[in-house]
Amino acid sequence: MSGRLSGKRAIVTGGAMGIGRATVRLFVAEGGTVVIADIDERPAMDLAAELGGNAHFIRCDVSREADIEALLAEGTRLLGGLDVLVNNAGMLLFQPLSEFTVETWDRVFAVNVRSHFLTIKHALPHLKKAGGGSIVNMSSLAGLRGGVGGTAYSASKGAINALTSAAAVEFAPDKIRVNAVCPGWIDTRFNDQAISFMGGVGVRDEAIRTHTPLGRQGTPEEVAALVLYLASEESAFVTAQSLSINGGAYN
């Protein structure tokens, strides 16, 4: 590896599985030191043990501000500061709009939107102290193009794109860049509930064949490579962007 994150200190929420796990592995391989923040303790602890002294685990429920405050306090203590924040934690819930309750709608937004606001808010002093940095928010193709059953998810990811753009403008004087990544179909367990709602893997596969020109799902590692680019100095002139990685998908 080329050390593209050499000396960089990062926090990755939702870092235990899927895209987050691939991102943590790649960051460490590229010379970074990472705090894995997740509510799922066992896979996060196993990942930290696998990666050795360059990875730490802190349990964090991103829907709770107290947990986020503790994450930033303890995480920056372990890392000695902060250069990169990856807001990857998320929740997927597909069902007809008429079946959503206020409680389930608010739960989706608490995990997918409010948590991004809170992690950014509490990370900001540390990024300023470091003289700048990079924030990468995990959005989705669903935040750009809606679909049946995905009303709350699409609305929450659309909010992430707007938050990204506004925060990037506000923090630019502090040399803090803010970007979002918008994956299409990625081969992770995260999509299981949506696949079930659609009618199973066969229906999902047909949708991919029909609507994704490259004809396949992406991998977590492919998304992690884009996150790495946005976290690194290679993207020093990139901010306020919501970048798609979806195999050319369209509705």
C-alpha positions as CSV (number, residue, x, y, z in Angstrom):
1,M,0.0,0.0,0.0
2,S,1.1,3.6,-0.5
3,G,0.3,5.1,2.9
4,R,-2.4,7.5,1.6
5,L,-3.6,8.0,5.2
6,S,-0.2,8.0,6.9
7,G,-0.4,9.7,10.2
8,K,-4.2,10.4,9.8
9,R,-6.5,9.8,12.7
10,A,-10.1,8.6,11.9
11,I,-13.4,7.7,13.5
12,V,-15.7,5.4,11.5
13,T,-19.2,5.0,12.8
14,G,-20.9,1.7,11.8
15,G,-17.4,0.3,11.4
16,A,-18.1,-3.3,12.4
17,M,-19.7,-4.6,9.2
18,G,-20.1,-4.1,5.5
19,I,-18.9,-0.9,4.0
20,G,-17.7,0.4,7.4
21,R,-15.6,-2.7,8.0
22,A,-14.0,-2.5,4.6
23,T,-13.3,1.2,5.2
24,V,-11.6,0.5,8.5
25,R,-9.4,-2.2,7.0
26,L,-8.4,0.0,4.1
27,F,-7.7,3.0,6.3
28,V,-5.4,1.0,8.5
29,A,-3.7,-0.6,5.5
30,E,-3.0,2.9,4.2
31,G,-1.3,4.0,7.4
32,G,-4.2,5.5,9.3
33,T,-5.2,4.9,13.0
34,V,-9.0,4.3,13.4
35,V,-11.6,4.2,16.1
36,I,-14.4,1.7,15.2
37,A,-17.7,3.0,16.6
38,D,-20.6,0.6,16.5
39,I,-23.4,-0.8,18.6
40,D,-22.5,-4.4,17.4
41,E,-19.8,-5.3,19.9
42,R,-18.5,-8.7,18.9
43,P,-17.6,-8.1,15.2
44,A,-16.2,-4.7,16.1
45,M,-14.0,-6.1,18.8
46,D,-12.8,-8.9,16.5
47,L,-11.9,-6.4,13.8
48,A,-9.9,-4.3,16.3
49,A,-8.1,-7.3,17.5
50,E,-7.3,-8.4,13.9
51,L,-5.9,-5.0,13.0
52,G,-3.8,-4.5,16.2
53,G,-2.7,-1.3,17.7
54,N,-3.9,0.9,14.8
55,A,-7.6,0.2,15.5
56,H,-9.7,0.7,18.6
57,F,-13.3,-0.1,19.4
58,I,-15.7,2.1,21.2
59,R,-19.4,1.1,21.6
60,C,-21.7,3.8,20.4
61,D,-25.4,4.0,19.8
62,V,-25.4,6.9,17.3
63,S,-29.1,7.7,18.1
64,R,-28.0,8.9,21.5
65,E,-26.1,12.2,21.9
66,A,-24.5,11.1,25.2
67,D,-22.9,8.2,23.3
68,I,-21.7,10.4,20.6
69,E,-20.2,12.9,23.1
70,A,-18.4,10.0,24.8
71,L,-17.2,8.6,21.5
72,L,-15.6,11.9,20.5
73,A,-14.1,12.5,23.9
74,E,-12.6,9.0,24.3
75,G,-11.9,8.5,20.6
76,T,-9.8,11.6,20.2
77,R,-8.0,10.7,23.5
78,L,-7.0,7.3,22.0
79,L,-6.1,8.8,18.7
80,G,-4.4,12.0,20.0
81,G,-6.7,14.1,17.8
82,L,-8.9,13.8,14.8
83,D,-8.4,14.3,11.0
84,V,-11.1,12.2,9.4
85,L,-14.8,11.5,10.4
86,V,-16.7,8.9,8.4
87,N,-20.4,8.8,9.2
88,N,-21.3,5.4,8.0
89,A,-23.8,4.1,10.6
90,G,-27.3,3.8,9.2
91,M,-30.6,2.1,9.3
92,L,-32.7,0.6,6.4
93,L,-36.4,0.1,6.8
94,F,-38.6,-0.6,3.8
95,Q,-42.4,-0.6,4.1
96,P,-45.4,1.2,2.6
97,L,-45.7,4.8,3.7
98,S,-49.2,4.2,5.1
99,E,-47.7,1.6,7.5
100,F,-45.1,4.0,9.0
101,T,-45.7,5.2,12.5
102,V,-44.3,8.5,13.8
103,E,-42.0,6.4,16.0
104,T,-40.6,4.3,13.2
105,W,-40.2,7.3,11.0
106,D,-38.4,9.2,13.7
107,R,-36.2,6.2,14.5
108,V,-34.9,6.1,10.8
109,F,-34.2,9.8,11.0
110,A,-32.5,9.6,14.4
111,V,-30.0,7.0,13.1
112,N,-29.6,8.2,9.5
113,V,-29.7,12.0,9.9
114,R,-29.6,13.3,13.5
115,S,-26.5,11.1,14.2
116,H,-24.6,12.8,11.3
117,F,-25.5,16.2,12.7
118,L,-24.4,15.2,16.2
119,T,-21.1,13.5,15.2
120,I,-20.2,16.5,13.0
121,K,-21.1,19.0,15.8
122,H,-19.0,17.2,18.4
123,A,-16.1,16.4,16.0
124,L,-15.9,20.0,14.8
125,P,-13.7,21.4,17.7
126,H,-11.2,18.5,17.2
127,L,-11.0,19.0,13.4
128,K,-10.5,22.7,13.9
129,K,-7.7,22.0,16.4
130,A,-6.0,19.7,13.8
131,G,-6.1,22.6,11.3
132,G,-8.7,21.0,9.1
133,G,-9.8,17.6,7.9
134,S,-12.3,15.5,6.0
135,I,-15.9,14.5,6.8
136,V,-17.4,11.7,4.7
137,N,-21.1,11.1,5.1
138,M,-22.7,7.8,3.8
139,S,-25.7,8.6,1.7
140,S,-27.3,6.4,-1.0
141,L,-28.6,6.2,-4.5
142,A,-32.0,6.2,-2.7
143,G,-31.2,9.8,-1.6
144,L,-31.1,10.8,-5.2
145,R,-33.9,8.6,-6.7
146,G,-36.7,7.2,-4.6
147,G,-38.4,3.8,-4.9
148,V,-41.5,2.0,-3.6
149,G,-41.2,1.2,0.1
150,G,-38.2,3.4,0.7
151,T,-39.9,6.6,1.6
152,A,-38.2,7.2,5.0
153,Y,-34.9,5.8,3.9
154,S,-34.8,8.0,0.7
155,A,-35.9,11.1,2.6
156,S,-33.3,10.5,5.3
157,K,-30.5,10.1,2.7
158,G,-31.7,13.1,0.7
159,A,-31.3,15.0,3.9
160,I,-27.8,13.8,4.2
161,N,-26.9,15.2,0.8
162,A,-28.3,18.6,1.8
163,L,-26.6,18.5,5.2
164,T,-23.3,17.7,3.4
165,S,-23.6,20.6,1.0
166,A,-24.5,23.1,3.7
167,A,-21.8,21.9,6.2
168,A,-19.2,22.0,3.5
169,V,-19.9,25.7,2.8
170,E,-19.9,26.6,6.5
171,F,-16.7,24.7,7.4
172,A,-14.7,25.6,4.3
173,P,-12.9,28.6,6.1
174,D,-11.7,26.1,8.6
175,K,-10.2,23.8,5.9
176,I,-12.7,21.1,6.7
177,R,-14.1,19.3,3.7
178,V,-17.5,17.6,3.7
179,N,-18.6,15.1,1.1
180,A,-21.1,12.3,0.8
181,V,-20.9,8.9,-0.9
182,C,-24.0,7.5,-2.6
183,P,-23.8,3.8,-3.2
184,G,-26.2,1.8,-5.3
185,W,-26.7,-1.9,-4.8
186,I,-23.8,-3.2,-2.7
187,D,-23.3,-6.8,-1.6
188,T,-23.8,-6.5,2.1
189,R,-26.3,-7.8,4.7
190,F,-27.5,-4.3,5.2
191,N,-29.8,-4.7,2.2
192,D,-31.5,-7.8,3.4
193,Q,-34.7,-6.1,4.7
194,A,-35.1,-4.2,1.4
195,I,-34.6,-7.4,-0.6
196,S,-37.3,-9.2,1.5
197,F,-39.7,-6.3,0.9
198,M,-39.0,-6.5,-2.9
199,G,-39.9,-10.2,-2.9
200,G,-36.6,-11.9,-2.6
201,V,-33.2,-12.2,-4.2
202,G,-34.5,-13.2,-7.6
203,V,-36.5,-9.9,-7.8
204,R,-33.4,-8.0,-6.6
205,D,-31.2,-9.7,-9.2
206,E,-33.6,-8.9,-12.0
207,A,-33.8,-5.2,-10.9
208,I,-30.0,-5.1,-11.0
209,R,-29.9,-6.6,-14.5
210,T,-32.5,-4.2,-15.7
211,H,-31.4,-0.9,-14.1
212,T,-27.6,-1.3,-13.5
213,P,-25.6,-1.1,-16.8
214,L,-22.6,-2.8,-15.3
215,G,-25.0,-5.7,-14.5
216,R,-23.8,-6.5,-10.9
217,Q,-23.7,-5.3,-7.3
218,G,-20.8,-3.4,-6.0
219,T,-18.5,-4.6,-3.2
220,P,-17.9,-3.0,0.2
221,E,-14.2,-2.7,-0.9
222,E,-15.1,-0.7,-4.0
223,V,-17.1,1.8,-1.9
224,A,-14.3,2.0,0.7
225,A,-11.9,3.0,-2.0
226,L,-14.0,6.1,-2.7
227,V,-14.2,6.9,1.0
228,L,-10.4,6.6,1.2
229,Y,-10.1,9.1,-1.7
230,L,-12.3,11.6,0.0
231,A,-10.5,11.1,3.3
232,S,-7.1,11.6,1.8
233,E,-5.2,14.6,0.6
234,E,-5.8,13.4,-3.0
235,S,-9.2,15.0,-2.8
236,A,-8.0,18.3,-1.3
237,F,-10.1,20.4,-3.8
238,V,-13.2,18.3,-3.4
239,T,-16.0,19.4,-1.1
240,A,-19.8,19.8,-1.0
241,Q,-20.2,16.8,-3.3
242,S,-22.5,13.8,-3.2
243,L,-20.6,11.2,-5.3
244,S,-22.4,8.2,-6.8
245,I,-20.9,4.7,-6.9
246,N,-23.6,2.6,-8.4
247,G,-22.6,0.8,-11.6
248,G,-24.5,3.4,-13.7
249,A,-27.8,2.5,-12.0
250,Y,-31.0,4.3,-13.0
251,N,-34.7,3.8,-12.2
